[in-house]
């Protein structure tokens, strides 16, 4: 027993040292810097397919929609994606792209479908990827919907670092023409005499260019010219001391892309000694040892709302519907042909907005709040009737905001109060949610997701919605867990910020839509959900890592000790994370 105890202590100490080292290393890493799309207007080459692998072309969609789409990224790095419809616009009632409802602007049989994306959503547009989409149509007796895939062939620009202020730790080596990268490996006189500061700063702008500043600490009065990666810099002499000053330049995006750990950039300088009529030009190699984000410009987390408009006054019944895709059916069979988006592939989870009816005639947005309780779930999604650490540790708010959209879909928003920087992925009812944070290191934020019309119908009192969570401790591990959001009550016409505790407990059931819930999205034991939802969940007393059900796991106590010691060493920040079940 003593030997086993000593072994546990040794492992704990080793784990503690490893945790501290990896956390410190991660703090200096550039991996945590968020990416965005640069500002500008881009033309995307797209194709429309019937399958996710983009092997079977969709005849209908290629005849309806243009194969060129427009992507506009504004100064805040928000993006607007616009598809052009070249025919049959008058019979279309709604459309979605990758889980986003598109806004219609029609001009008779032609028009556009567009969506605004936050910076975090915009970077999910990747050349070569496919995205699940859907259209609904209504032409007399022909009503239905059609799933298809949009493949972006090309046109999306490369991402850039999040705009903001950056600092580079550098050193200056002699340039050698015969060297592969020009670096002789020997310190230059600039380095040896500390003529230039070993810290270079730059302000990265939304278009990918940057304002770079290099500080000269001595011999400024002899320096007449300086260029950085071929870009001419401007000289700024200190008024109080002519021997020092700064050099500044606006460097292009191509140069900014070269700025990364370990890269080398050539600087060319000219200095003159007037008293002896001597001028010399020499190159130096700027070796970038590290790059760090000093202060990030704030990023919006929610796309700017765009009101739906439809200027088409054409009688849809007079439009020829014979050119619609062969999947068109009469209204009696439309619902059965709807494709559950949860079975269409991981790259586009929960992204279709299906159903045979046209978009809601009401343009008024309805909001409500679901008061929930988070329970642990087993591998099959069944309720263990024990509170999840999400609930006990107050990680998520127990008030989930619901916004019913005009086309029958619903936007769900979950507020996370802490540990947001460790969460990497959340799914709600099979739909992957979007992470909304002010920076990569933010400990709080929100998760948003758009539920299809069918999945929105699951938002009823007594139902249990399956939630998937992925979290990562940098350089240590990544873990996936499941939980159930048990809907206790729904309050209409309010939001989380204004809902009082009393209001949450004295609410009226709000049925989004009377449609049978998909069995995949709602817990398998939903038939008994009403009884269990009204009874308080049992608080787990097991001393294991939560949410795996491995109560008798032989290493549970050791892992608990390791997690506890690590948490103490890290100031308690990882204490809650250590309680996740492995």
C-alpha positions as CSV (number, residue, x, y, z in Angstrom):
1,X,0.0,0.0,0.0
2,X,2.8,2.4,0.9
3,X,4.6,1.7,-2.4
4,X,1.3,2.3,-4.3
5,X,0.7,5.5,-2.4
6,X,4.2,6.7,-3.3
7,X,3.6,5.9,-6.9
8,X,0.4,7.9,-6.9
9,X,2.2,10.9,-5.4
10,X,5.0,10.6,-8.0
11,X,2.5,10.5,-10.8
12,X,0.7,13.4,-9.4
13,X,3.8,15.5,-9.1
14,X,4.8,14.6,-12.7
15,X,1.3,15.5,-13.9
16,X,1.4,18.8,-12.1
17,X,4.8,19.7,-13.7
18,X,3.6,18.6,-17.1
19,X,0.4,20.6,-16.8
20,X,2.2,23.8,-15.7
21,X,4.8,23.5,-18.5
22,X,2.2,22.9,-21.2
23,X,0.0,25.7,-20.0
24,X,2.9,28.1,-20.0
25,X,4.0,27.0,-23.5
26,X,0.5,27.3,-24.8
27,X,0.2,30.9,-23.5
28,X,3.2,31.9,-25.7
29,X,1.9,30.0,-28.7
30,X,0.2,31.6,-31.7
31,X,-2.3,28.7,-32.0
32,X,-4.8,30.6,-29.9
33,X,-4.9,33.5,-32.3
34,X,-8.3,33.5,-34.1
35,X,-8.5,33.5,-37.9
36,X,-10.8,35.7,-40.0
37,X,-11.4,36.4,-43.7
38,X,-9.8,39.5,-45.0
39,X,-12.0,42.4,-46.2
40,X,-12.9,42.6,-49.9
41,X,-15.3,41.3,-52.5
42,X,-14.7,37.8,-53.9
43,X,-16.4,35.8,-56.6
44,X,-16.9,32.1,-55.7
45,X,-17.1,29.3,-58.2
46,X,-19.7,26.9,-56.9
47,X,-21.5,23.7,-58.0
48,X,-24.7,22.0,-56.9
49,X,-24.9,18.3,-56.2
50,X,-27.3,15.6,-55.0
51,X,-24.7,13.9,-52.7
52,X,-22.2,15.1,-50.1
53,X,-19.2,13.7,-52.0
54,X,-20.2,15.9,-55.0
55,X,-20.2,13.1,-57.5
56,X,-23.7,13.5,-58.8
57,X,-24.7,16.9,-60.2
58,X,-28.1,18.3,-59.2
59,X,-29.8,19.1,-62.5
60,X,-32.5,21.2,-60.9
61,X,-30.2,23.4,-58.8
62,X,-27.7,23.9,-61.6
63,X,-30.6,25.1,-63.8
64,X,-32.1,27.3,-61.0
65,X,-29.0,28.9,-59.4
66,X,-25.9,30.5,-61.0
67,X,-22.6,28.8,-60.5
68,X,-21.0,32.1,-59.4
69,X,-21.7,33.4,-55.9
70,X,-20.5,36.6,-54.3
71,X,-18.7,36.8,-51.0
72,X,-18.4,40.3,-49.5
73,X,-16.3,40.8,-46.3
74,X,-16.7,44.2,-44.6
75,X,-14.3,46.1,-42.4
76,X,-15.5,44.2,-39.3
77,X,-14.6,40.9,-41.0
78,X,-18.3,40.0,-41.2
79,X,-19.2,38.3,-44.5
80,X,-22.3,38.3,-46.7
81,X,-22.8,35.3,-49.0
82,X,-25.1,35.9,-52.0
83,X,-26.4,33.2,-54.4
84,X,-28.1,34.3,-57.6
85,X,-31.2,32.5,-58.9
86,X,-31.6,32.7,-62.6
87,X,-35.0,31.0,-63.0
88,X,-38.1,29.7,-61.1
89,X,-37.7,32.3,-58.3
90,X,-41.4,32.9,-58.1
91,X,-42.2,29.4,-56.9
92,X,-39.5,29.3,-54.2
93,X,-40.6,30.0,-50.7
94,X,-37.5,29.5,-48.5
95,X,-33.9,28.3,-48.7
96,X,-31.1,27.4,-46.3
97,X,-27.3,27.0,-46.6
98,X,-25.3,25.1,-44.0
99,X,-28.0,25.6,-41.3
100,X,-28.5,29.3,-42.1
101,X,-31.8,30.7,-43.4
102,X,-31.3,32.7,-46.6
103,X,-32.9,36.0,-47.2
104,X,-34.9,36.3,-50.5
105,X,-34.9,39.3,-52.8
106,X,-36.9,38.4,-55.9
107,X,-37.5,40.1,-59.2
108,X,-40.1,37.9,-60.9
109,X,-38.5,34.6,-61.9
110,X,-35.0,35.8,-60.9
111,X,-33.4,37.1,-57.7
112,X,-30.9,36.5,-54.9
113,X,-30.6,34.5,-51.7
114,X,-28.2,35.9,-49.1
115,X,-27.0,35.4,-45.6
116,X,-24.8,37.4,-43.2
117,X,-22.1,35.5,-41.4
118,X,-20.1,36.5,-38.3
119,X,-16.3,36.3,-38.6
120,X,-16.4,33.0,-36.8
121,X,-19.0,31.6,-39.2
122,X,-17.3,33.0,-42.3
123,X,-14.1,31.1,-41.8
124,X,-16.1,27.9,-42.2
125,X,-16.3,28.6,-45.9
126,X,-13.5,26.5,-47.3
127,X,-12.6,25.9,-51.0
128,X,-13.4,22.3,-51.9
129,X,-15.9,21.7,-49.1
130,X,-19.6,20.8,-49.5
131,X,-22.5,22.3,-47.5
132,X,-26.0,20.9,-47.0
133,X,-28.7,23.2,-48.4
134,X,-32.4,23.1,-49.0
135,X,-35.1,24.9,-50.9
136,X,-38.9,24.8,-50.4
137,X,-41.3,25.5,-53.3
138,X,-45.0,26.0,-53.8
139,X,-46.6,26.0,-57.2
140,X,-50.3,25.3,-57.2
141,X,-50.7,21.6,-56.3
142,X,-46.9,21.1,-56.3
143,X,-45.5,21.7,-52.9
144,X,-42.3,20.3,-51.3
145,X,-38.7,20.7,-50.5
146,X,-35.4,19.6,-52.0
147,X,-32.1,18.9,-50.2
148,X,-28.9,19.5,-52.2
149,X,-25.2,20.2,-51.6
150,X,-23.3,23.3,-52.5
151,X,-19.7,22.8,-53.3
152,X,-17.4,25.8,-53.2
153,X,-14.8,25.0,-55.9
154,X,-12.7,28.2,-55.5
155,X,-12.7,31.9,-54.6
156,X,-12.7,31.9,-50.8
157,X,-9.6,33.9,-49.7
158,X,-7.0,32.6,-47.3
159,X,-7.7,33.5,-43.7
160,X,-5.6,36.0,-41.8
161,X,-4.9,36.5,-38.1
162,X,-7.4,38.4,-36.1
163,X,-6.8,42.1,-36.5
164,X,-5.0,43.8,-33.6
165,X,-1.6,44.7,-32.2
166,X,1.2,42.1,-32.5
167,X,4.7,42.0,-31.1
168,X,7.7,40.1,-32.6
169,X,10.7,38.9,-30.7
170,X,13.6,38.9,-33.2
171,X,17.3,38.8,-33.7
172,X,19.4,40.1,-36.6
173,X,21.9,37.9,-38.4
174,X,24.4,38.6,-41.2
175,X,23.1,38.0,-44.7
176,X,25.0,35.5,-46.8
177,X,24.0,35.2,-50.5
178,X,25.1,31.5,-50.8
179,X,23.0,30.4,-47.8
180,X,19.7,28.7,-48.7
181,X,17.6,31.3,-46.8
182,X,20.2,34.0,-46.8
183,X,21.0,33.5,-43.1
184,X,24.6,33.0,-42.3
185,X,23.8,32.1,-38.7
186,X,26.1,34.8,-37.4
187,X,24.9,37.8,-35.4
188,X,25.2,41.0,-37.4
189,X,26.6,44.3,-36.1
190,X,23.0,45.4,-35.6
191,X,22.5,42.6,-33.1
192,X,25.9,42.9,-31.4
193,X,25.6,46.6,-30.9
194,X,21.8,46.6,-30.2
195,X,21.3,49.2,-32.9
196,X,17.7,48.0,-33.5
197,X,15.3,46.9,-30.8
198,X,14.8,43.1,-30.7
199,X,11.1,43.8,-30.5
200,X,9.2,44.7,-33.6
201,X,5.5,45.7,-33.5
202,X,2.8,45.8,-36.1
203,X,-0.9,46.7,-36.2
204,X,-2.7,44.1,-38.4
205,X,-5.7,45.5,-40.3
206,X,-8.8,43.8,-41.6
207,X,-7.6,43.5,-45.1
208,X,-4.5,41.6,-44.1
209,X,-2.0,44.5,-44.5
210,X,-0.2,45.9,-41.4
211,X,1.5,49.0,-40.1
212,X,4.9,47.9,-39.0
213,X,7.2,49.8,-36.6
214,X,10.9,49.1,-36.1
215,X,12.7,51.0,-33.3
216,X,16.3,52.2,-33.8
217,X,18.2,52.8,-30.6
218,X,21.4,54.3,-31.9
219,X,23.1,55.6,-35.1
220,X,19.8,56.9,-36.4
221,X,21.7,60.0,-37.7
222,X,23.8,57.8,-40.0
223,X,21.0,55.7,-41.4
224,X,19.5,57.1,-44.6
225,X,17.4,54.2,-46.0
226,X,15.7,51.0,-44.8
227,X,13.4,48.5,-46.5
228,X,11.7,45.5,-45.0
229,X,11.0,42.6,-47.3
230,X,11.5,45.0,-50.2
231,X,9.0,47.6,-48.8
232,X,10.4,51.1,-48.3
233,X,10.1,52.4,-44.7
234,X,9.7,55.9,-43.5
235,X,12.2,57.4,-41.1
236,X,11.1,59.2,-37.9
237,X,13.9,60.8,-35.9
238,X,13.3,61.6,-32.2
239,X,13.3,65.4,-31.7
240,X,15.1,65.1,-28.4
241,X,17.8,62.7,-29.6
242,X,18.7,62.5,-33.3
243,X,20.6,59.2,-32.8
244,X,17.4,57.3,-32.2
245,X,13.9,57.0,-33.7
246,X,11.6,54.6,-35.6
247,X,11.0,53.3,-39.0
248,X,7.4,52.6,-40.2
249,X,5.8,51.1,-43.3
250,X,2.6,49.6,-44.5
251,X,3.5,46.1,-45.4
252,X,1.3,44.1,-47.9
253,X,-0.6,40.9,-46.9
254,X,2.0,38.8,-48.7
255,X,4.7,40.0,-46.3
256,X,2.4,39.7,-43.3
257,X,1.9,36.0,-44.2
258,X,5.7,35.5,-43.9
259,X,5.6,36.7,-40.3
260,X,5.5,33.5,-38.2
261,X,7.7,31.8,-35.7
262,X,11.0,30.7,-37.2
263,X,10.7,32.6,-40.5
264,X,13.3,34.9,-41.8
265,X,12.8,38.2,-43.6
266,X,15.5,40.3,-45.3
267,X,16.0,44.0,-44.4
268,X,18.1,46.3,-46.5
269,X,19.7,49.4,-45.1
270,X,21.9,52.2,-46.2
271,X,24.1,54.3,-43.9
272,X,26.3,57.3,-44.6
273,X,29.3,58.9,-42.8
274,X,29.3,62.4,-44.3
275,X,32.6,63.5,-42.7
276,X,34.5,60.9,-44.8
277,X,32.1,60.8,-47.7
278,X,31.3,57.1,-47.1
279,X,28.1,55.3,-48.0
280,X,27.4,51.7,-47.6
281,X,24.4,49.4,-48.3
282,X,24.0,46.1,-46.6
283,X,21.4,43.4,-46.0
284,X,20.5,41.8,-42.7
285,X,18.3,38.8,-41.9
286,X,15.5,39.4,-39.4
287,X,15.0,36.1,-37.6
288,X,11.5,35.8,-36.0
289,X,11.8,33.9,-32.7
290,X,8.2,34.4,-31.6
291,X,5.0,36.2,-32.4
292,X,2.4,37.2,-29.8
293,X,-1.0,39.0,-29.9
294,X,-0.7,42.1,-27.6
295,X,-4.2,43.4,-28.0
296,X,-6.9,42.0,-30.4
297,X,-9.5,44.1,-32.1
298,X,-12.9,43.1,-30.9
299,X,-14.7,40.6,-33.1
300,X,-18.5,40.5,-33.4
301,X,-19.9,37.1,-32.6
302,X,-23.4,37.4,-34.1
303,X,-24.0,38.1,-37.8
304,X,-25.8,41.3,-38.6
305,X,-29.5,40.6,-39.0
306,X,-31.0,41.1,-42.5
307,X,-34.7,41.5,-42.9
308,X,-36.4,39.2,-45.4
309,X,-37.9,40.8,-48.5
310,X,-39.9,39.5,-51.4
311,X,-40.8,41.9,-54.2
312,X,-42.3,39.2,-56.4
313,X,-46.0,39.7,-57.2
314,X,-46.2,37.0,-59.8
315,X,-49.0,34.4,-59.3
316,X,-47.0,31.3,-58.6
317,X,-49.8,29.0,-60.0
318,X,-49.1,30.4,-63.5
319,X,-45.5,29.4,-63.5
320,X,-44.4,26.2,-65.2
321,X,-43.4,23.8,-62.5
322,X,-42.4,21.0,-64.8
323,X,-38.7,22.0,-64.7
324,X,-38.4,21.4,-61.0
325,X,-36.3,18.5,-59.8
326,X,-37.6,15.0,-60.1
327,X,-37.9,14.8,-56.3
328,X,-41.0,17.0,-56.5
329,X,-44.1,15.3,-55.1
330,X,-47.6,16.3,-54.4
331,X,-48.4,17.8,-51.0
332,X,-49.6,14.4,-49.6
333,X,-46.2,12.9,-49.8
334,X,-43.9,15.9,-49.2
335,X,-43.3,15.3,-45.5
336,X,-42.2,11.8,-46.0
337,X,-39.6,12.8,-48.5
338,X,-37.9,15.3,-46.1
339,X,-34.3,14.4,-45.3
340,X,-33.3,14.4,-41.6
341,X,-30.2,16.6,-41.6
342,X,-28.6,14.6,-38.8
343,X,-28.0,11.7,-41.2
344,X,-26.4,13.7,-44.0
345,X,-22.8,13.9,-42.8
346,X,-20.7,15.6,-40.1
347,X,-19.6,18.5,-42.2
348,X,-23.1,19.9,-42.4
349,X,-24.9,18.7,-39.3
350,X,-28.5,19.9,-38.8
351,X,-28.3,22.4,-41.7
352,X,-31.4,21.7,-43.7
353,X,-34.7,23.5,-43.2
354,X,-37.3,20.9,-44.5
355,X,-41.0,20.7,-44.6
356,X,-43.7,21.0,-47.2
357,X,-45.3,24.3,-46.1
358,X,-44.1,27.7,-47.3
359,X,-42.4,30.2,-45.0
360,X,-44.6,31.6,-42.2
361,X,-46.7,34.5,-43.3
362,X,-45.8,36.4,-40.2
363,X,-42.6,38.4,-40.4
364,X,-42.7,39.0,-36.6
365,X,-40.0,37.2,-34.7
366,X,-41.2,35.3,-31.6
367,X,-38.8,34.8,-28.7
368,X,-39.1,32.6,-25.6
369,X,-36.9,31.1,-22.9
370,X,-36.7,27.4,-22.0
371,X,-36.0,26.8,-18.4
372,X,-33.9,23.6,-18.3
373,X,-32.1,21.2,-16.0
374,X,-28.9,19.5,-17.3
375,X,-28.8,15.7,-16.6
376,X,-26.0,13.2,-17.3
377,X,-26.6,10.9,-20.2
378,X,-25.2,7.4,-21.0
379,X,-23.6,6.4,-24.3
380,X,-27.1,5.8,-25.8
381,X,-28.4,9.2,-24.8
382,X,-30.6,7.8,-21.9
383,X,-31.2,9.9,-18.8
384,X,-29.1,8.8,-15.8
385,X,-31.3,11.0,-13.6
386,X,-28.2,12.6,-12.1
387,X,-27.3,16.3,-12.5
388,X,-24.5,17.0,-15.0
389,X,-21.5,19.1,-13.9
390,X,-22.8,21.6,-16.4
391,X,-25.6,22.1,-14.0
392,X,-23.8,21.7,-10.6
393,X,-20.9,23.9,-11.5
394,X,-23.0,26.6,-13.2
395,X,-21.1,26.3,-16.5
396,X,-24.2,26.9,-18.7
397,X,-27.2,29.1,-17.9
398,X,-30.3,27.1,-17.2
399,X,-32.3,29.6,-19.4
400,X,-32.0,28.8,-23.1
401,X,-33.2,31.5,-25.5
402,X,-35.4,30.4,-28.4
403,X,-36.1,32.6,-31.4
404,X,-38.8,31.2,-33.7
405,X,-37.9,32.3,-37.3
406,X,-40.5,33.1,-40.0
407,X,-39.7,30.0,-42.0
408,X,-40.5,27.6,-39.1
409,X,-36.9,27.1,-38.0
410,X,-35.7,28.1,-34.5
411,X,-32.5,29.8,-33.4
412,X,-31.3,28.5,-30.0
413,X,-28.8,30.4,-27.8
414,X,-27.1,28.9,-24.8
415,X,-25.0,31.2,-22.5
416,X,-21.8,29.8,-21.1
417,X,-20.7,31.4,-17.9
418,X,-17.2,30.0,-17.6
419,X,-14.6,27.6,-19.1
420,X,-15.6,28.8,-22.6
421,X,-11.9,28.7,-23.6
422,X,-11.8,25.0,-23.1
423,X,-14.9,24.1,-25.1
424,X,-14.3,23.3,-28.8
425,X,-17.6,21.9,-30.0
426,X,-21.2,21.7,-29.0
427,X,-24.2,19.9,-30.7
428,X,-27.8,20.5,-29.7
429,X,-30.3,18.1,-30.9
430,X,-27.8,16.9,-33.5
431,X,-27.1,20.4,-34.8
432,X,-23.6,21.7,-34.5
433,X,-23.6,25.1,-32.7
434,X,-21.5,28.2,-33.4
435,X,-19.2,29.4,-30.7
436,X,-19.5,33.1,-30.0
437,X,-16.6,34.7,-28.0
438,X,-14.8,38.0,-27.9
439,X,-11.4,36.3,-28.1
440,X,-9.9,32.9,-28.1
441,X,-9.1,33.2,-24.4
442,X,-12.5,34.3,-23.3
443,X,-14.0,32.3,-20.5
444,X,-17.6,33.1,-21.2
445,X,-19.8,33.5,-24.3
446,X,-22.7,31.9,-26.1
447,X,-23.5,29.0,-28.4
448,X,-26.0,29.5,-31.2
449,X,-27.6,27.0,-33.6
450,X,-30.4,27.0,-36.1
451,X,-32.8,24.0,-35.7
452,X,-34.8,22.8,-38.7
453,X,-38.6,23.0,-38.6
454,X,-38.8,19.3,-37.4
455,X,-36.1,19.8,-34.7
456,X,-37.7,23.0,-33.5
457,X,-40.8,20.9,-32.8
458,X,-38.9,19.1,-30.0
459,X,-38.7,22.3,-27.9
460,X,-41.6,21.3,-25.6
461,X,-42.0,21.1,-21.9
462,X,-41.0,17.6,-20.6
463,X,-38.8,16.8,-23.6
464,X,-35.1,16.0,-23.2
465,X,-32.8,17.4,-25.8
466,X,-29.5,15.5,-26.3
467,X,-26.4,17.7,-26.1
468,X,-22.8,16.8,-27.2
469,X,-19.8,18.6,-25.8
470,X,-16.2,18.4,-26.7
471,X,-13.6,20.1,-24.5
472,X,-9.8,20.3,-24.8
473,X,-7.0,20.9,-22.2
474,X,-4.2,22.1,-24.5
475,X,-1.4,19.6,-25.0
476,X,-3.1,17.2,-22.6
477,X,-6.3,15.7,-23.9
478,X,-9.6,16.1,-25.7
479,X,-12.8,14.6,-24.4
480,X,-16.3,14.2,-25.6
481,X,-19.4,13.9,-23.3
482,X,-23.1,13.9,-23.6
483,X,-25.8,15.6,-21.5
484,X,-29.6,16.1,-21.6
485,X,-31.3,19.4,-21.4
486,X,-34.6,18.6,-19.6
487,X,-37.1,21.3,-20.5
488,X,-39.0,22.2,-17.3
489,X,-40.9,25.2,-18.6
490,X,-41.0,27.7,-21.4
491,X,-41.6,31.4,-21.0
492,X,-43.0,33.3,-24.0
493,X,-42.0,36.8,-25.1
494,X,-38.8,37.3,-23.1
495,X,-35.1,36.5,-23.1
496,X,-32.5,35.3,-20.7
497,X,-31.4,38.7,-19.5
498,X,-34.9,39.7,-18.4
499,X,-36.3,36.4,-17.2
500,X,-36.8,36.4,-13.4
501,X,-36.5,33.2,-11.3
502,X,-40.2,33.4,-10.5
503,X,-41.1,33.8,-14.2
504,X,-39.2,30.7,-15.0
505,X,-41.2,28.5,-12.7
506,X,-44.7,29.9,-13.5
507,X,-44.8,29.5,-17.2
508,X,-47.1,28.1,-19.9
509,X,-46.1,25.4,-22.3
510,X,-45.2,26.7,-25.7
511,X,-45.4,24.2,-28.5
512,X,-43.3,25.4,-31.4
513,X,-45.0,23.0,-33.9
514,X,-47.0,19.9,-33.4
515,X,-44.6,17.6,-35.3
516,X,-43.3,14.2,-34.1
517,X,-39.7,14.7,-32.8
518,X,-36.9,12.8,-34.6
519,X,-35.9,9.8,-32.5
520,X,-32.2,10.5,-33.0
521,X,-32.4,14.0,-31.6
522,X,-34.5,13.3,-28.5
523,X,-33.4,10.9,-25.8
524,X,-34.4,7.3,-26.2
525,X,-36.4,7.4,-23.0
526,X,-38.5,10.3,-24.0
527,X,-41.7,8.4,-23.4
528,X,-41.1,8.8,-19.7
529,X,-39.7,12.3,-19.9
530,X,-42.8,14.0,-18.4
531,X,-42.6,12.1,-15.2
532,X,-38.8,12.3,-14.7
533,X,-38.7,16.0,-15.7
534,X,-41.0,17.0,-12.9
535,X,-39.0,15.1,-10.3
536,X,-35.7,16.5,-9.0
537,X,-32.6,14.8,-10.4
538,X,-30.4,12.9,-8.1
539,X,-27.1,14.5,-7.2
540,X,-24.2,12.2,-8.0
541,X,-22.1,11.3,-5.0
542,X,-19.6,9.3,-6.9
543,X,-16.0,10.5,-6.7
544,X,-15.2,9.9,-10.4
545,X,-14.9,12.1,-13.3
546,X,-18.5,12.9,-14.3
547,X,-20.6,11.8,-17.2
548,X,-19.0,8.5,-18.3
549,X,-20.9,6.1,-15.9
550,X,-17.6,4.4,-15.0
551,X,-18.3,4.5,-11.3
552,X,-16.2,1.4,-10.7
553,X,-13.3,2.3,-12.9
554,X,-10.1,1.2,-11.0
555,X,-8.2,4.3,-11.9
556,X,-10.9,6.8,-11.0
557,X,-9.4,7.7,-7.6
558,X,-5.9,8.2,-9.0
559,X,-7.3,10.4,-11.7
560,X,-9.2,12.4,-9.2
561,X,-6.1,13.0,-7.1
562,X,-4.1,14.0,-10.2
563,X,-6.9,16.4,-11.2
564,X,-7.1,17.9,-7.7
565,X,-3.4,18.5,-7.4
566,X,-3.2,20.0,-10.9
567,X,-6.2,22.3,-10.1
568,X,-4.4,23.6,-6.9
569,X,-1.3,24.3,-8.9
570,X,-3.2,26.2,-11.6
571,X,-5.1,28.4,-9.2
572,X,-8.3,26.4,-9.3
573,X,-9.0,27.1,-13.0
574,X,-8.8,23.5,-14.0
575,X,-10.6,22.2,-11.0
576,X,-13.9,22.1,-12.8
577,X,-12.3,20.6,-15.9
578,X,-10.8,17.9,-13.8
579,X,-14.3,16.8,-12.8
580,X,-15.2,15.9,-16.4
581,X,-15.3,12.2,-16.8
582,X,-12.7,10.7,-18.9
